[in-house]
């Protein structure tokens, strides 16, 4: 017959060692401490549960060998295990660069992982109730011990694959977000470059128009000055001719006077 302590140790150690081997890369630098943390949590749970069970037995409040007291004590152990295990799992999961992208994911997976493990373990205990006892050992109940190890390994593999699949989904989402960010950044840079180029082109065209206008204005002013100077010269010449007809017309002017 196999004892409950050995059954729980076999199941949960197999489950969490399998998880550590499969998702250590996903868990970051703290992934190597996954099974160590679980072992400590399980040891604390066994110690506290044992103390509570002993206290209840001494005070004749509960009998671990009778139903439903044994179920009640197992429920207490499960609650204690969850209270100790969930924060430690969350602490390790929080170190993952991928899972840290979503603050709620480490907490949710820690709870789900713990609940799934406890539920499956409880189901195995219920199915193998006839081969379990409080004072057994793994050698006598090696078949049941093997069942719990295999079940823990399968549970750890399934939950690890779920976590790995979720991490891949997060990676794809982050990759898509990064691609989208790069695309938007490229569009923003291109828009800025186009705006700068357009502004420079407009400034250049404006400068060319202003230069052309200044040139045309200067040419028009020069032509106007030439025209005015010519008119003034003609006016001066005309006045000179009027004032000095004898010098201007010479003998033609004298002949006109003789004829008169």
MITOR-280060 format. One record per residue: x, y, z of N, C-alpha, C in turn. Coordinates in steps of 0.001 Angstrom, whole numbers, plus 524288, in hexadecimal, padded with zeros to 5 digits. Each point is the difference from the previous one (the first is absolute). Example, Ala and Ser with C-alpha at 12.3 -4.5 7.8 and 13.67 -1.06 7.14 Angstrom:
BEGIN
833867E9C681E787FC86804A68000080384804B080000 7FEA28041A7FD3080334804A68003C7FCFE80442802DA 
***
This chain:
BEGIN
8034D7FB4C800007FCB3804B48000080375804ED80000 7FE21804027FD61802E4804E77FF937FD9C8040C803B0 8035E803028028C7FDFB80409803927FED1804FE7FCFA 7FCBD80342802567FE46804CB7FD6C80479803DC7FF23 8039F80040803B280463803A27FF83803677FE8A7FB50 801387FAF87FF7E803297FE427FB907FD11800CC7FADC 7FAE37FF208000D7FCDF800BC7FB468000E805B67FE53 7FF4880394803BC80005805957FEB580566801B97FE2C 804177FE18802A080554801637FE65801277FDF37FA89 7FE727FB337FEE9800F97FDB67FAD97FD2A803077FBB7 7FB1680138800E97FCE6802A57FC02802088058D7FEFD 8006E8031C804168015A8057E7FF3A805B1800B97FE6A 803917FCC98020E8056B800767FE57800987FE827FA45 7FD567FBCA7FE5B8002B7FE7D7FA7C7FDA1804407FC94 7FBB58023C801C67FD61804227FD058037E804C57FF5E 8024E801E780437802E9804DF7FFC1805777FF467FDC2 802627FB75800BA805097FEFE7FD6B7FF417FFCE7FA1E 7FBC27FD937FE397FED07FFED7FA5E7FF29805847FDF5 7FD298032C802F37FF2A8056B7FE648052B802FB7FFB1 803557FF16803CE8050B802BA7FFF8803387FE8E7FB32 800067FB047FE908030B7FE4A7FB8C7FDD6802177FAD4 7FAD4800857FFB57FD8F801807FB087FFA5805E57FF3E 7FF5E802E38043D7FF2F805AA7FF608042680332802DA 804777FDA58011980420802EB802AD801AE804BA7FCCD 8001E7FF4F7FACC8017E8045A7FC967FC198047880060 7FB097FEAC800AE7FBEB803FE8005880008802CA80548 801F67FD6A804027FFB2802218054680475803AD80148 803D1800837FC828044C8038C800FE804247FDA180381 803158035B8026C8045F7FE39803417FE2F7FD0D804DE 7FB4E80125801BD7FE037FD6D804B17FD7E7FAC17FED5 7FFCA7FE7C7FB0B7FD707FB1F7FE938028A7FB4180269 805218005A800DE802C77FB80802447FE7F7FF08805B0 7FD87803DE802787FE637FF6F805787FA447FE598007C 7FD897FED67FBA47FA6D7FEB48000B7FED87FB6080394 802997FB9B7FEFF7FEF27FB5380322801E5800A58059D 804208031F800C6801E9800E5805537FBE5802E380332 7FDC2804147FDA17FBF080303802AA7FB4A7FC8E80127 7FE997FC9D7FC487FB827FC87800CA8011B7FC2180469 804D97FE0A80036801737FC5B8042C7FF878029980558 801E8804D3800577FF92802DA804F07FA48800E780165 7FCDA8017C7FC127FA6B800E5801037FD577FB03801D4 8014E7FBA77FD777FDA67FB0080184801B57FE6E8057C 804F4800EC80141801E87FEAC805417FD4C8034C8042A 7FF5C805137FEDA7FD4080361803BC7FA5E7FE37800AF 7FD877FE897FBA27FA917FE2B800447FF877FB1080345 8038A7FC487FF1A7FFCF7FB18802FA800DA80102805D0 803B88038E8012F8011F801268057E7FB458028C802A0 7FDBD804047FD687FB85802B8802617FB407FC6A8004C 7FF167FD147FBC77FB827FC6D7FFF9800937FBC380427 804CC7FE0180085800F57FC18804047FF0C8022180578 801B9804E1800D17FF2F8026A805217FA30800BE8010F 7FD1E801C77FC007FA5D800C3800AF7FD3B7FACE800EE 801817FC0A7FCE17FD9B7FAD1800A8801117FDCF80569 804E080088801C1801707FE088053B7FCE9802D68043B 7FF6F8052A7FF5D7FD1880303803EE7FA467FE618001E 7FDC57FF187FB5E7FA857FE597FFCC7FF417FA8280231 803DC7FC947FF1B7FFAB7FAB28020F8007D80005805F7 8038880338801FF800C480028805AA7FB18801FB802BF 7FD76803BC7FD8A7FB4580232802587FB147FD047FE64 800B77FBB17FD487FBA97FC9D7FE507FBE8802FE7FCBC 801F6803C27FD097FC77803027FC9F7FF557FD557FAB6 8042F7FD8F7FE127FFCB7FD747FAE18031E7FAF480032 7FE1F7FC1E7FD1C802A27FAF17FF878019D7FF3E7FA58 80513800477FECE801C67FF9A7FA917FEF17FAB77FD84 7FE637FC1C8031F7FF097FAD57FDD57FA457FF167FEBB 7FCC1803E8800E17FA6B7FF577FF0E7FDFB804407FC56 7FBEF7FE8F7FD277FD49803B67FC947FBC4802BE80325 7FF11805117FFAD8026B803BE7FC4D804848030D80251 802027FE598049F8044B802EB8025E804D8800067FC89 800FE7FB917FD5E8049B7FFC87FC9E7FF84803D47FB62 7FB3D800887FDF37FF1F803C97FBCA800D880592801FB 7FE2680113804AF8009F805248025C805C68014B800BC 8030B7FC3F801E780592800E5800D2802E0800B37FACA 7FE707FD017FC128025C800A47FACC7FEBE8055A7FDB7 7FB37801DE801007FE83805327FE1E8035180434802A4 800EB7FF5C8051680361803B2802C58057F7FFF47FDAA 802007FB5B7FF02805377FF8D7FDAB8002A8028B7FA9E 7FBD37FF437FCE57FFD2802527FAC17FFFA805F280054 7FD0180227803A37FFCA805B0800A38054E80221801A2 802757FD64803BF8052F801BA801C1803EA7FFAD7FB89 7FFC47FBB77FD14803877FF5B7FB8B7FF3C8045C7FC06 7FB15801587FEE87FEDD804297FC42801F480543801FD 7FF2F8011080509801AE804FC80242805EB8009A7FFB1 802D77FBBB800E3805B68003D7FFDE802037FFE17FA67 7FD757FCEA7FCA7802147FF077FAC07FEF28047B7FC3F 7FB52802328001D7FE8F803FB7FC1A803AD804BF80028 801268024A80489803A9804807FFF3805697FE9B7FE03 801EE7FB5C80168805367FE7E7FE35800127FF2B7FA16 7FBED7FD917FDE07FFB37FF667FA537FF908054B7FD56 7FCB9803648022C7FF538052E7FDB78052C802F37FFF1 8031C7FF7D8044280500802B58004A803A87FE437FB9E 800197FAE67FEDC803687FE057FBDB7FDDD801797FAA1 7FAEB7FF617FF447FDA5801577FAF5800A2805C97FEC2 8002E8033580412800898059D7FF3E80549801697FDAB 803D87FC878007A805328010D7FDEC8005F7FEFC7FA23 7FC0B7FD797FDD1800057FEE47FA6B7FF1F805017FCEC 803618010F7FC347FF87804C97FCE47FB017FFFF7FCD5 7FE607FB637FE497FB4D7FFAA7FCC77FB298009E80352 7FFAE7FCDF804447FB5A8003F8035A7FF938053D802CB 80461802B1800B47FFE280506802AB7FD518042B7FCB1 7FF587FEE47FAE87FD4E803B97FC9A7FA52800A680191 7FDD37FBEA802667FA9E80049801EF8001C7FF13805DB 7FEA88040980313800737FFA8805AA7FC7D7FBC48024A 7FB8F7FF017FD947FC437FC4D80237801757FA567FED1 802F77FF077FBDA8012A7FAA27FE5C802DF7FCD080421 8044D801EF80264802A07FCD0804027FC6A7FE6780470 7FCBE80398801CD7FC787FEBF804567FC007FBE47FE52 7FDCE800BC7FB517FBFE7FC5C7FE1B8024C7FA937FF36 804917FFB17FD7E8024C7FAD57FF08801927FD6380515 801FD80302803BE801757FDB78050B7FB3B7FD96802A0 7FB9B802B97FFD97FB347FDF08025D7FE1A7FB327FD07 7FFCC800797FAC27FE167FBA17FCD0803797FB37800AB 80515800CF7FFF4803A37FBA1800877FF507FD4280539 7FF59803168040E7FF437FDBD805377FAC67FD2A80063 7FBDB8026D7FE177FAC57FD9C800527FFCD7FAF77FCD3 802378001B7FB3A800097FB4B7FCB6802E37FB92802B4 804918013B8023E802FD7FBFA802BE7FD087FDAF8049C 7FD8280367803247FD1B7FE18804927FB4A7FCBB7FE59 7FD29801C57FBFF7FB567FD2B7FE38801747FA9C7FDE6 804047FFCA7FCB4801947FAF07FDCE802187FC6780449 802F380236803B2801EE7FCD3804537FB757FDE48033A 7FC1F8034C801127FB6C7FE3B802F47FD1B7FBB07FD0E 7FFAF800967FAD77FD707FBFB7FCDA803047FADA8003F 80529800577FFC18032D7FB40800627FF6B7FD718055D 7FFD78033A804127FF3E7FDDA805457FAC57FD3A8005F 7FC038025A7FDC77FACA7FD9C800217FFE07FADD7FCF3 802A27FFD47FB7A800157FB3B7FCD8803557FBB280273 8040180189802F28038D7FC22802577FF5B7FFB9805F6 7FB6B80151801D37FF0780013805A38013B7FAC480289 7FEF97FBC37FD3E800D97FACF80240805A77FE8A8009D 80377802BF7FD48805957FEB780041803188040F80310 7FD4A80382802AF8029680419803007FEB97FF6C805CA 803DC80171803397FF3C800018059E803C3803EC8026E 7FF4C8011D804EF803248040180284805727FE1E80182 800C07FADA8006A805057FDFA801E2802A97FC637FC17 7FEF9800CC7FAF1802707FCA97FC1180568801F17FE7F 8021E7FDBF7FBBF80514801C47FE04800417FEEC7FA20 80370802BE7FD2B800407FF717FA4C8018D7FA937FE27 802EE7FD128033D801C17FAD37FE487FB737FC267FFDD 7FCDA800108040C7FB887FC758001B7FBD28018A7FBFB 7FF378050C7FF607FC17801C97FC3880289802337FB21 803D47FD337FDC5802F9802147FB9A7FC98800CB7FB2B 7FC027FCC07FF447FC99800BB7FB777FCFA805298006A 7FDC1800D8804977FD30804F1800D5803C58049F7FFC3 8049B7FF3E8021E8040A804127FFD08014D8015E7FA58 8006C7FC057FCB880120800D07FA737FB79802CC7FD45 7FB417FEAE801857FB658029C7FDBE80025805D480121 801458015C804D18002E80586801728047A802D37FD38 804627FD597FF5E804668026F7FD2E7FE8C800F37FA4B 7FDC47FC087FD787FE7E8008F7FA7E7FBD0804307FF62 7FC3A7FFF78037F7FBD9803F27FFC08023080577800C8 803888009A803AF8027280518800DA80329801C67FB47 802BC7FC457FD918030F8014D7FB587FC76801C37FB8B 7FBC37FD247FF367FC51801747FBD47FD8D805578011B 7FE63800CE804D67FDAF8050F80170803E78046D7FF35 804D47FF26801A080408803FC7FF3B8010D8010C7FA48 800017FBD37FCC7800FA800B17FA647FB91803107FD71 7FB257FEAC801687FB85802B87FDA77FFF0805C480186 8009E8011F8050B7FFFB80576801BB804A5803077FDC6 8046D7FD4B7FF5780493802917FDAB7FEFD801617FA51 7FD857FC717FD277FEBE801107FA8D7FC24804837FF84 7FC4C80027803AF7FC468045F7FFF5802DC80525800E5 8038880013803D680300804BF8010E803818015D7FB67 802757FC1D7FDAD80363800F37FB877FCE2802257FB62 7FB6C7FDC97FF157FCA4801EB7FBCD7FE61805A980103 7FEAF8011D804E37FE818055E8014E8049F803B27FF35 804AB7FE598018E804A2803477FF46800FD800FA7FA30 7FF2B7FC017FCC8800A3800C67FA607FC07803E57FDED 7FB317FFA1801F97FC03803C07FE6A801948058A80185 8021C80075804BD801CB80523801C480487801E37FCA2 803997FC787FEA6804608016D7FCA27FE18801D17FAB1 7FC357FD277FDCB7FDCD801987FAEA7FD748055E80074 7FD18800C4804527FD6C8050E800B88040B8045B80093 804137FEF38031580415803ED800A9802DE801017FAE7 800D97FBC77FCF680290800A67FAF27FCA4803457FC58 7FAE27FEDA7FFEF7FC6A803137FCBA7FFDA805AD801CE 7FFE1800C18052E7FFF88055A802038050B802D47FE9B 8046C7FD2E8004B804F8802677FE9280029801547FA35 7FDFF7FC5D7FCBF7FFB8801137FA657FC84804AD7FEEC 7FB848002A802AD7FC6E804627FF4E8027E80514801DD 802D17FFB180464802AA804A1801FE80424801E77FC35 803087FC497FDCD803F6801757FC387FD8B802427FB10 7FB967FDAC7FE5B7FD55801FF7FB597FE0680590800EB 7FD95800DB8048F7FE118053C8013E80484803DA80099 8044B7FE22802648048E80361800918024C801697FAB3 800297FC1D7FC71801EE801027FAC27FC7B803DB7FD23 7FADC7FF38800917FC56803A77FD928009D8057980241 800C98004C80536800AF8051680270804EE802AE7FDFE 804477FCFF7FF9F804E8802377FE0B7FF63801B87FA56 7FD747FC9F7FCD47FF298016C7FA847FC97804DC7FF8F 7FBF68004F803637FCA3804957FFDE80304804E980179 8034D7FF8D80406803298048080199803C08018A7FBAF 802887FC067FD8E8039E801237FBB77FD25802907FB73 7FB527FDF47FED27FCFF8025A7FBBD7FE67805918014F 7FE7B800D6804F47FE90805478019C804AD803B17FFA6 8048F7FE17801CA804BC803387FFB28016E801177FA56 7FFBB7FBE77FCB680144800AD7FA777FC33803CB7FD63 7FAEA7FF5B801447FC12803767FDBC800C18059D801CF 80139800A380505800EE8053F8020A804BE802737FD6B 804337FCEA7FF68804AD802077FD6B7FECF801647FA56 7FCED7FCA47FD627FE9E801247FA907FCC6804FB7FFA5 7FC3F80086803A77FCD1804BC8000080350804C98013D 8038E7FF71803D180374804638014A8037A801617FB56 801F87FBF67FD428034E800FB7FB7C7FCEF802A67FB9B 7FB3D7FE047FF057FCBF8026F7FC007FE938059C8017C 7FED2800D6805177FEC28053C801C7804AC803A37FF51 804AA7FDF780162804B6803247FF61801038012B7FA3D 7FF217FC057FC9D800BC800DC7FA6B7FC1D804027FDE5 7FB097FFA2801D17FC20803D17FE4B801638057D801D8 801B18004E804FC8017E8051D80204804B28022B7FD0F 803D47FC8E7FEDC80490801BF7FD047FE69801B97FA82 7FC7B7FCF37FD8D7FE1B8016B7FACA7FCFB8052880026 7FCCD800A68041E7FD15804E180087803AB804A1800D0 8040A7FF2680345803CA80436800D1802D88014C7FAF3 801527FBF07FD03802B7800D77FB0C7FC8F802F07FC23 7FB157FE397FFAA7FC62802A87FC727FF0F8059C801BB 7FF81800CB805207FF3D8053F80202804BA803707FED3 804B57FDB3800BB804C1802FB7FEE68005B801547FA35 7FEAC7FC297FCAE800178010D7FA5C7FBFB804257FE85 7FB4A7FF82802687FBF7803E67FED3801BA8056A801CD 8026680054804B1801EE80507801E480450802187FC7F 803707FC737FE348042B801BE7FC7E7FDC68020F7FADC 7FC3D7FD2F7FDCB7FD7B801CA7FB287FD2B8052B800DB 7FD7C80069804997FD3C804DF80125803DC804818006B 804727FF1680288803F780423800698020A801777FA9E 800E67FC0C7FCB2801E3801197FAAB7FC008032D7FCF4 7FAFD7FE6C800967FBE0802D97FD447FFA9805A4801D6 80037800B98051E7FFBF8054C80224804BC8032E7FE44 804A07FD878003C804BA802C27FE517FFA68017B7FA3D 7FDDC7FC737FCD97FF71801247FA6B7FC288047A7FF26 7FB997FFC0802CF7FC33804347FF7A8024980538801C2 802EC7FFE1804538027B804C7801D2803F7801FF7FC08 802EC7FC427FDBD803DE8019D7FC0F7FD55802667FB3F 7FBD27FD727FE487FD1C8022A7FB867FDB08054C80147 7FDED80075804DC7FDC8804FD801968043C8043A80030 8047F7FEBB801EE80454803BF8002C801AB801857FA7E 800327FBFC7FCAE80186801137FA9A7FC03803857FD48 7FB137FECF800FD7FBEF803327FD978006080597801E4 800CD800DE805358006B80544801FE804D7802CC7FDD4 804027FCFD7FF71804D6802657FDE37FF2C801DF7FA78 7FD417FC967FCE57FEE3801937FAA97FC9F804E37FFD7 7FC4C80046803977FCA7804938002980302804E78019F 803927FF588038E803028046F801D5804758016F7FC53 802047FC967FD0A8046B801147FC7D7FEB97FE257FA7E 7FC3B8023E7FD937FE8D7FE387FAB580450801097FC10 802D480471800B280412801347FC2E804647FC198002E 801347FE418047C8041B7FC13800687FE087FAA97FE65 7FB0C7FF28801027FDDB7FACE7FED17FEF47FF5B7FA29 7FDFE804547FD677FE757FF657FA71803DF8029F7FC44 8033F803528020480426802627FCE17FDD7803437FB82 801F17FF287FB4B7FEB2802FB7FB487FA547FF5E7FE91 7FDA47FB958014D7FA757FF5E7FEBE7FCBE803DF80305 801B180142804837FD44803E9802F8800B3805887FDB6 804C4801377FDE680108805217FDAF7FCF3800AA7FB07 7FFAE7FC017FCBB7FD1B800507FB227FA4C8010E8011B 7FDF17FDAF803E77FA8A800F2801667FF19805A28017F 803DB80256802A97FF728056F801838005E8039D7FB3C 803757FED87FC1180096803347FB467FB0C7FFD97FCD3 7FDCC7FB957FF7C7FB407FF8F7FCFE7FBB48032D80268 7FFBF80051804EC7FC0E803288028080121805CA7FF07 
***
